[in-house]
Amino acid sequence: MNVAIIRFPGTNCEYDTQYAFSKLNANIHIVWHKDTNLPDHTNLVVVPGGFSYGDYLRCGAIAQFSPIMQAIKAFANDGGYVLGICNGFQILCEAKLLPGVLRRNINLHFISKMQTLKIANNDNVFLRSYARSQEIKLPIAHADGNYFASSELLAQLKANGQILLEYVDNPNGSLDGIAGVCNEAKNVFGLMPHPERAIEGILGSCDGIAMLDNLLQIPG
């Protein structure tokens, strides 16, 4: 299984993500944002957390124009699997690979804590090993995690089963407590919580390892 982890100026979770996938024996390549191609035989692209371009203008607003994003869009449009975590979720929304937007938390503060979440839909590769409505614990660490969509888009997301993850107690004001969504084809998934930081008991939760392991079972 070949995993490409994208690094932008300001990314700070690439090594956490690399470590998590290394525990699952994946072959990992860290890809610089100025590269124009993904590594050969890439099975999964991960856009990890951090503060790409210092979150200037708007989180992910500059990163969406990096050269590697054209390759990621082509990969996704061809059915390749893409995971965006925290800032990665913001970048994928800005690049229109995912619907909706991420706004400033309702309390205007950075939130960093272990968070209880609910599996809203497991009819997808990303969350298939969890039970629907199962509660899991993953850490969150963001200032702009307040998910928003128009009423028309929200209705579409619900009808298509694109809302995959929800907060049990909504910490940031997200619409309907949404913590993660996928695209209509269900091969691109973005979430604000950090599964790569919940892979060992010493970290306070092992609930993230199943999510990452699901991705290693996708067709090669």
FIZAGU-866640 format. One record per residue (C-alpha): residue number from 1; residue in three letters; x negated, y, z negated. Coordinates in Angstrom, 2 decimals. Each point is the difference from the previous one (the first is absolute). Example, Ala and Ser with C-alpha at 12.3 -4.5 7.8 and 13.67 -1.06 7.14 Angstrom:
! residues 2
R   papa   sese        c1        c2        c3
R      1    Ala    -12.30     -4.50     -7.80
R      2    Ser     -1.37      3.44      0.66
END
This chain:
! residues 220
R   papa   sese        c1        c2        c3
R      1    Met      0.00      0.00      0.00
R      2    Asn     -1.53      3.29      1.12
R      3    Val      0.97      3.14     -1.91
R      4    Ala     -0.95      3.50      1.16
R      5    Ile      0.02      2.62     -2.78
R      6    Ile      0.01      3.58      1.26
R      7    Arg     -2.17      2.66     -1.66
R      8    Phe      0.67      3.73      0.36
R      9    Pro     -1.88      2.86     -1.67
R     10    Gly      1.52     -0.05     -3.47
R     11    Thr      1.09     -3.65     -0.02
R     12    Asn     -0.84     -1.46     -3.41
R     13    Cys      1.72     -3.40     -0.11
R     14    Glu     -1.78     -1.78      2.83
R     15    Tyr     -2.28     -1.96     -2.33
R     16    Asp      2.85     -0.94     -2.35
R     17    Thr      1.86     -1.29      3.06
R     18    Gln     -3.08     -1.79      1.29
R     19    Tyr     -0.51     -1.69     -3.36
R     20    Ala      3.63     -1.11     -0.17
R     21    Phe     -0.07     -1.60      3.45
R     22    Ser     -3.42     -1.53     -0.67
R     23    Lys      1.55     -1.92     -2.89
R     24    Leu      2.31     -1.53      2.62
R     25    Asn     -2.97     -0.91      2.23
R     26    Ala      0.89      2.38      2.83
R     27    Asn     -2.55      1.29      2.50
R     28    Ile     -0.08      3.75     -0.59
R     29    His     -1.20      2.91      2.11
R     30    Ile      0.03      3.59     -1.24
R     31    Val      0.69      2.22      3.01
R     32    Trp     -0.99      3.68      0.20
R     33    His      2.75      2.36      1.09
R     34    Lys     -2.01      1.29      2.96
R     35    Asp     -0.22     -3.45      1.56
R     36    Thr      2.25     -0.42      3.01
R     37    Asn      0.54     -3.75     -0.18
R     38    Leu      0.89     -2.55     -2.63
R     39    Pro     -2.36     -2.97     -0.46
R     40    Asp      0.60     -2.92      2.34
R     41    His      2.50     -2.59     -1.25
R     42    Thr      1.49      2.30     -2.66
R     43    Asn      3.08     -1.63     -1.56
R     44    Leu      0.89      2.68     -2.54
R     45    Val     -0.70      3.72     -0.31
R     46    Val      0.09      1.59     -3.46
R     47    Val      0.11      3.77     -0.46
R     48    Pro     -1.00      0.33     -3.67
R     49    Gly      0.58      2.66     -2.63
R     50    Gly     -1.92      3.16     -0.78
R     51    Phe      0.09      3.61      1.08
R     52    Ser     -0.73      0.02      3.73
R     53    Tyr     -1.41      3.38      1.01
R     54    Gly      0.59      1.16     -3.56
R     55    Asp      3.78     -0.01      0.58
R     56    Tyr     -0.40      3.34      1.78
R     57    Leu      3.10      1.33      1.78
R     58    Arg      2.04     -3.02     -1.08
R     59    Cys     -0.89     -3.53     -1.06
R     60    Gly     -0.94     -1.96      3.12
R     61    Ala      0.68      2.92      2.33
R     62    Ile     -3.60      0.25      1.25
R     63    Ala     -0.83     -3.71     -0.18
R     64    Gln      2.74     -0.80      2.52
R     65    Phe     -2.15      1.67      2.69
R     66    Ser     -3.16     -2.05     -0.67
R     67    Pro     -1.21     -2.03      3.00
R     68    Ile      0.62     -3.38     -1.67
R     69    Met      3.72      0.77     -0.29
R     70    Gln      0.51     -0.51      3.73
R     71    Ala     -1.39     -3.52     -0.34
R     72    Ile      2.19     -0.64     -3.05
R     73    Lys      3.10      1.20      1.86
R     74    Ala     -0.79     -2.26      2.95
R     75    Phe     -0.63     -2.92     -2.37
R     76    Ala      3.31      0.58     -1.81
R     77    Asn      1.97      0.52      3.20
R     78    Asp     -1.37     -3.33      1.23
R     79    Gly      1.37     -1.73     -3.10
R     80    Gly     -3.10      0.17     -2.19
R     81    Tyr      0.50      0.24     -3.76
R     82    Val     -0.85      3.25     -1.79
R     83    Leu      0.10      0.71     -3.74
R     84    Gly     -0.16      3.56     -1.36
R     85    Ile     -0.60      0.48     -3.73
R     86    Cys      0.65      3.36     -1.71
R     87    Asn     -1.87      2.52      2.19
R     88    Gly      0.13     -2.68      2.69
R     89    Phe      3.80      0.07     -0.24
R     90    Gln     -0.09      3.79      0.38
R     91    Ile     -2.26     -0.27      3.06
R     92    Leu      2.25     -2.58      1.67
R     93    Cys      3.03      2.23     -0.56
R     94    Glu     -1.83      3.01      1.45
R     95    Ala     -1.03     -2.11      3.00
R     96    Lys      3.65     -1.07      0.50
R     97    Leu     -0.85     -3.65     -0.43
R     98    Leu      2.37      0.04     -2.97
R     99    Pro      3.23      1.96     -0.49
R    100    Gly      0.52      2.75     -2.56
R    101    Val     -2.35      2.32     -1.84
R    102    Leu     -1.77      0.16     -3.37
R    103    Arg      0.46      3.20     -1.98
R    104    Arg     -1.37      1.41     -3.25
R    105    Asn      1.13     -1.91     -3.11
R    106    Ile      3.14      1.53     -1.47
R    107    Asn     -1.83      1.01     -3.19
R    108    Leu     -2.88      1.51      2.05
R    109    His     -2.51     -2.09     -1.97
R    110    Phe     -2.41     -2.75      0.99
R    111    Ile      1.36     -3.30     -1.34
R    112    Ser     -2.35     -2.83     -0.95
R    113    Lys      1.46     -3.00     -1.83
R    114    Met      1.07     -3.60      0.23
R    115    Gln      3.40     -0.04      1.68
R    116    Thr      2.82     -2.55      0.10
R    117    Leu      1.36     -0.57      3.49
R    118    Lys      2.74     -2.09      1.57
R    119    Ile     -0.23     -2.03      3.20
R    120    Ala      2.78      1.45      2.13
R    121    Asn     -0.48     -2.23      3.05
R    122    Asn     -2.14     -3.10      0.43
R    123    Asp      1.03     -0.75      3.59
R    124    Asn     -3.43      1.04      1.26
R    125    Val     -3.59     -1.19      0.08
R    126    Phe     -1.19      2.43     -2.66
R    127    Leu      2.24     -1.04     -2.90
R    128    Arg      1.21     -3.45      1.02
R    129    Ser     -1.49     -1.82     -3.01
R    130    Tyr      1.98      2.13     -2.46
R    131    Ala      3.68     -0.50     -0.85
R    132    Arg      2.46      2.69      0.96
R    133    Ser      0.63      2.31     -3.00
R    134    Gln     -3.09     -1.42     -1.74
R    135    Glu     -1.71      2.55     -2.20
R    136    Ile     -3.76      0.42      0.25
R    137    Lys     -2.54      2.37     -1.53
R    138    Leu     -2.47      1.98      2.11
R    139    Pro     -1.89      3.19     -0.84
R    140    Ile      0.86      3.31      1.64
R    141    Ala     -2.29      3.03      0.33
R    142    His      1.34      2.84      2.12
R    143    Ala      1.18      3.59      0.09
R    144    Asp      1.97     -0.28      3.26
R    145    Gly      1.96     -3.23     -0.29
R    146    Asn      3.52      1.42      0.19
R    147    Tyr      1.47     -1.85      3.00
R    148    Phe      2.62      1.86      2.03
R    149    Ala      2.08     -0.74      3.08
R    150    Ser      3.08      1.55      1.54
R    151    Ser      3.38     -1.56     -0.79
R    152    Glu      0.13     -1.41      3.54
R    153    Leu     -3.46     -1.54     -0.29
R    154    Leu      0.75     -1.38     -3.46
R    155    Ala      3.08     -1.76      1.37
R    156    Gln     -2.11     -1.50      2.79
R    157    Leu     -2.66     -1.19     -2.45
R    158    Lys      2.65     -1.73     -2.11
R    159    Ala      1.73     -1.55      3.00
R    160    Asn     -3.29     -1.33      1.40
R    161    Gly     -1.37     -1.30     -3.31
R    162    Gln     -2.97      2.37      0.19
R    163    Ile      0.01      1.01     -3.67
R    164    Leu     -2.30     -2.63     -1.50
R    165    Leu     -0.98      1.32     -3.42
R    166    Glu      1.76      2.18     -2.60
R    167    Tyr     -0.97      1.58     -3.31
R    168    Val      1.92     -1.38     -2.99
R    169    Asp     -0.14      3.39     -1.72
R    170    Asn     -0.63      2.62      2.65
R    171    Pro     -3.17      1.84     -1.18
R    172    Asn     -0.41      2.45      2.87
R    173    Gly      3.50      0.85      1.27
R    174    Ser     -0.11     -2.22      3.08
R    175    Leu      3.26     -0.28      1.91
R    176    Asp      1.86     -3.06     -1.35
R    177    Gly     -3.17     -0.88     -1.92
R    178    Ile     -1.73     -1.13      3.20
R    179    Ala     -3.60     -1.10     -0.58
R    180    Gly     -0.74     -1.69      3.33
R    181    Val      1.46     -0.35      3.49
R    182    Cys     -0.82     -1.80      3.22
R    183    Asn      0.56      0.81      3.66
R    184    Glu      2.91     -1.49      1.91
R    185    Ala     -2.17     -2.82      1.39
R    186    Lys     -1.15     -0.80     -3.56
R    187    Asn     -3.67     -0.18      0.85
R    188    Val     -1.01      3.33     -1.60
R    189    Phe      0.50      0.47     -3.74
R    190    Gly     -0.80      2.98     -2.19
R    191    Leu      0.27      0.21     -3.78
R    192    Met     -1.10      2.47     -2.65
R    193    Pro     -0.98     -2.57     -2.70
R    194    His     -3.43     -1.65      0.14
R    195    Pro      0.13     -3.81      0.34
R    196    Glu     -3.80     -0.13      0.29
R    197    Arg     -0.21      1.30     -3.59
R    198    Ala      2.18     -2.82     -1.35
R    199    Ile     -1.97     -3.12      0.81
R    200    Glu     -1.52     -0.99     -3.36
R    201    Gly      1.36     -0.23     -3.52
R    202    Ile     -2.57      2.44     -1.32
R    203    Leu      1.60      2.66      2.24
R    204    Gly      3.37     -0.44     -1.71
R    205    Ser      1.77     -1.92      2.75
R    206    Cys     -0.62     -2.72      2.57
R    207    Asp      3.21      0.74      1.91
R    208    Gly     -1.82      1.54      2.96
R    209    Ile     -1.98     -3.09      0.98
R    210    Ala      3.08     -1.75      1.43
R    211    Met      0.70      2.96      2.26
R    212    Leu     -3.50     -0.02      1.45
R    213    Asp     -0.01     -3.78      0.29
R    214    Asn      3.19      0.18      2.06
R    215    Leu     -1.88      2.05      2.56
R    216    Leu     -2.73     -2.59      0.32
R    217    Gln      2.61     -2.51      1.14
R    218    Ile      1.08      1.99      3.06
R    219    Pro     -0.61     -1.61      3.42
R    220    Gly     -3.57      0.47      1.15
END
